[in-house]
Amino acid sequence: MDIELTHVLKKYQNKVVVDIEKATFKSGKVYGVIGENGAGKTTLLKMIAGLEPYERGSIYYNGKCLEQTDLRRVTYLSQTPYMMQMSVYNNIAYPLKIRGFTDAQINSSVNAILDELQMDALANQMATQLSGGESQKVALARALVFNPEVLLLDEPTASIDQNTIKVIESTIAKRNREMHMTVITISHDRDQINRMCEEIVTMERGKSNVYSRHNHGE
C-alpha cells in the first residue's frame, strides 16, 4: 500500500512534535526512520497506524484517507510488546481468530510462522514467561501471521541478542519480498538501517526528509 502524509501537524501540550508538509511511502519498499530521541519518530508511526490523533492534515492509504481505510491490513509493533496471558501459539493465533479465519487456516499459518522464526519449541509455553528476545519474536510473528500490507516497527530489535536480530531481520526481508509489504521501521542502529532499508527517513524536530540510500553512495 502507498502511504502519503500531507500537511500533518501533531502537538503535545502546545509543543509541535510532528510537522510534515509532505511524505510518501511507496508500496513494497522498506523505510528506515532515524533521528534523536524526541524527534517524533514513534508519534509518526502511531499516526500512520491510526493510533494517534493529529491537529491537522491528512494521511492517505492508496489515495483513500485514513478514516476510510481498513486498518486491519496495517499492523504496528511497539518497542515493548504486550504478551497476553496465554500460550505462544494462542498469542500468535489471536489476530487470525478475530479476523474469522478457520481453525485449519489458523493452524497452518501459526505453524508456518513459528517455523520461520525458529520458535517451534516455544509453541506451548506461556508467552508472559519468555525472555526479551523471545517476546520480540512472538510479537513479530503475531504482527506478520495475517500477512498485513503495511508493517510498522518501533525498534523491533532493541536490547536483544545478535542471533535473534538476524532471524528477525531475515524474516522481515523475506515477507517484504514475498508479500510486497510496505515496511517502516525505527532504529537507532544505523548499520541495521543500511542492511534492511531502501529508503531512509530522517526526523528532526518533527520534520521529515526521505532519501534513497542508493543516491547517497551507501
C-alpha positions as CSV (number, residue, x, y, z in Angstrom):
1,M,0.0,0.0,0.0
2,D,1.2,3.5,-0.8
3,I,1.0,5.9,2.2
4,E,1.0,9.7,1.8
5,L,1.1,12.4,4.5
6,T,0.2,16.0,3.6
7,H,0.3,19.0,5.9
8,V,0.2,16.8,9.0
9,L,0.7,18.6,12.4
10,K,0.8,17.0,15.8
11,K,1.2,18.8,19.1
12,Y,1.6,17.7,22.7
13,Q,0.7,20.4,25.2
14,N,1.2,23.1,22.6
15,K,4.6,21.7,21.6
16,V,5.0,20.6,18.0
17,V,6.2,17.0,17.8
18,V,5.4,16.3,14.1
19,D,5.1,18.8,11.3
20,I,5.3,17.2,7.9
21,E,4.3,19.1,4.7
22,K,4.5,16.0,2.6
23,A,5.9,12.5,2.9
24,T,5.3,9.5,0.7
25,F,6.0,5.8,1.4
26,K,5.7,3.6,-1.7
27,S,4.2,0.1,-1.7
28,G,6.6,-2.7,-1.2
29,K,9.5,-0.6,-0.1
30,V,11.4,-0.8,3.3
31,Y,11.9,2.6,5.0
32,G,14.1,3.2,8.0
33,V,13.3,6.2,10.3
34,I,16.2,7.7,12.2
35,G,16.5,10.7,14.5
36,E,17.3,11.8,18.0
37,N,15.1,11.0,21.0
38,G,12.0,13.3,20.9
39,A,12.3,13.8,17.1
40,G,8.8,12.5,16.5
41,K,9.6,9.0,15.2
42,T,7.2,7.0,17.3
43,T,4.5,9.5,17.0
44,L,4.8,9.4,13.2
45,L,4.4,5.6,13.2
46,K,1.4,5.8,15.6
47,M,-0.3,8.4,13.4
48,I,0.2,6.3,10.3
49,A,-1.3,3.3,12.2
50,G,-4.3,5.3,13.2
51,L,-3.4,5.1,16.9
52,E,-2.6,8.8,17.4
53,P,-4.8,11.7,16.6
54,Y,-3.4,14.9,15.0
55,E,-4.3,18.5,14.8
56,R,-4.5,18.9,11.1
57,G,-3.6,17.4,7.7
58,S,-4.3,14.1,6.0
59,I,-2.9,10.6,5.8
60,Y,-3.8,8.5,2.8
61,Y,-3.6,4.8,2.0
62,N,-3.7,4.2,-1.7
63,G,-5.4,7.5,-2.2
64,K,-8.0,6.9,0.5
65,C,-8.0,9.0,3.7
66,L,-7.1,7.2,6.9
67,E,-10.6,7.2,8.2
68,Q,-11.9,5.3,5.1
69,T,-9.1,2.7,5.2
70,D,-9.5,-0.8,6.6
71,L,-6.7,-0.7,9.2
72,R,-6.9,-4.4,9.8
73,R,-4.4,-4.6,6.9
74,V,-2.0,-2.5,8.9
75,T,0.0,-3.6,11.9
76,Y,2.1,-1.7,14.4
77,L,4.7,-3.3,16.7
78,S,5.7,-1.3,19.7
79,Q,9.2,-1.3,21.2
80,T,7.8,-3.1,24.3
81,P,5.4,-5.8,23.0
82,Y,2.5,-6.9,25.1
83,M,2.1,-10.6,25.7
84,M,-1.4,-11.9,26.6
85,Q,-1.8,-14.4,29.4
86,M,-1.9,-17.5,27.1
87,S,0.5,-19.7,25.2
88,V,2.8,-18.5,22.5
89,Y,0.7,-20.4,19.9
90,N,-2.5,-18.7,21.1
91,N,-0.9,-15.2,21.2
92,I,0.1,-15.6,17.5
93,A,-3.2,-17.1,16.6
94,Y,-5.2,-14.2,18.1
95,P,-5.2,-11.8,15.1
96,L,-6.4,-14.7,12.9
97,K,-9.2,-15.6,15.3
98,I,-10.6,-12.1,15.4
99,R,-10.5,-11.9,11.6
100,G,-12.6,-15.0,11.3
101,F,-10.1,-17.5,9.9
102,T,-10.9,-21.2,10.1
103,D,-9.2,-23.5,12.6
104,A,-7.3,-25.2,9.8
105,Q,-6.2,-21.8,8.4
106,I,-5.1,-20.7,11.8
107,N,-3.1,-23.9,12.5
108,S,-1.4,-23.8,9.1
109,S,-0.4,-20.1,9.4
110,V,0.7,-20.2,13.0
111,N,2.9,-23.3,12.5
112,A,4.4,-21.7,9.4
113,I,5.5,-18.5,11.2
114,L,6.7,-20.5,14.2
115,D,9.0,-22.5,11.9
116,E,10.1,-19.3,10.1
117,L,11.1,-17.6,13.3
118,Q,12.6,-20.8,14.8
119,M,10.1,-20.9,17.7
120,D,8.5,-24.4,17.3
121,A,9.8,-25.5,20.7
122,L,8.1,-22.4,22.3
123,A,4.6,-23.0,21.0
124,N,3.1,-24.3,24.2
125,Q,5.0,-22.1,26.6
126,M,3.3,-19.2,28.4
127,A,4.1,-16.0,26.5
128,T,4.4,-13.9,29.6
129,Q,7.4,-16.1,30.8
130,L,9.6,-15.6,27.8
131,S,12.9,-13.7,27.5
132,G,13.0,-10.3,25.9
133,G,14.3,-11.7,22.6
134,E,11.7,-14.4,22.5
135,S,8.9,-11.9,23.3
136,Q,10.0,-9.8,20.4
137,K,9.9,-12.8,18.0
138,V,6.4,-13.7,19.3
139,A,5.2,-10.1,18.8
140,L,6.6,-10.1,15.3
141,A,5.0,-13.4,14.5
142,R,1.7,-12.1,15.7
143,A,2.1,-9.0,13.5
144,L,3.0,-11.0,10.4
145,V,0.8,-14.0,10.7
146,F,-2.2,-12.4,8.9
147,N,0.0,-11.1,6.1
148,P,-0.6,-7.3,6.6
149,E,0.0,-4.9,3.7
150,V,1.8,-2.4,6.0
151,L,4.2,-3.3,8.8
152,L,5.2,-0.5,11.2
153,L,8.0,-1.4,13.6
154,D,9.3,0.7,16.6
155,E,12.8,-0.5,17.5
156,P,12.0,-4.2,16.7
157,T,15.4,-5.5,17.8
158,A,16.3,-3.2,20.7
159,S,18.3,-4.9,23.5
160,I,18.2,-8.4,22.1
161,D,21.0,-10.8,21.1
162,Q,22.6,-10.9,17.6
163,N,21.2,-14.3,16.6
164,T,17.7,-13.2,17.3
165,I,18.3,-9.9,15.4
166,K,19.5,-11.9,12.4
167,V,16.3,-14.1,12.5
168,I,14.0,-11.1,12.8
169,E,15.8,-9.1,10.0
170,S,15.7,-12.2,7.7
171,T,12.0,-12.8,8.4
172,I,11.0,-9.2,7.7
173,A,13.1,-9.2,4.4
174,K,11.5,-12.4,3.3
175,R,7.9,-11.3,4.0
176,N,8.6,-8.0,2.3
177,R,9.8,-9.8,-0.9
178,E,7.1,-12.3,-0.9
179,M,4.1,-10.2,0.0
180,H,5.2,-6.8,-1.4
181,M,4.6,-5.4,2.1
182,T,5.3,-1.7,2.9
183,V,7.7,-1.7,5.9
184,I,8.5,1.4,8.0
185,T,10.9,0.7,10.9
186,I,12.5,2.9,13.6
187,S,16.0,2.0,14.7
188,H,18.9,3.7,16.4
189,D,21.2,1.1,14.8
190,R,22.4,2.8,11.6
191,D,24.1,-0.5,10.4
192,Q,20.7,-2.2,10.7
193,I,19.0,0.5,8.8
194,N,21.6,0.1,6.0
195,R,21.1,-3.6,5.9
196,M,17.3,-3.6,5.9
197,C,16.1,-0.4,4.2
198,E,16.0,1.0,0.7
199,E,14.9,4.5,1.8
200,I,15.9,6.5,4.9
201,V,13.6,9.0,6.7
202,T,15.4,11.5,8.8
203,M,13.3,13.1,11.6
204,E,14.5,16.3,13.3
205,R,12.2,18.4,15.5
206,G,9.1,16.8,13.9
207,K,10.1,17.4,10.3
208,S,11.0,14.6,7.9
209,N,13.2,14.1,4.9
210,V,13.1,11.0,2.8
211,Y,16.0,9.9,0.6
212,S,17.3,6.9,-1.2
213,R,20.4,5.1,0.2
214,H,21.4,4.3,-3.4
215,N,21.5,8.0,-4.3
216,H,23.9,8.8,-1.5
217,G,26.6,6.2,-2.2
218,E,25.7,3.9,0.7
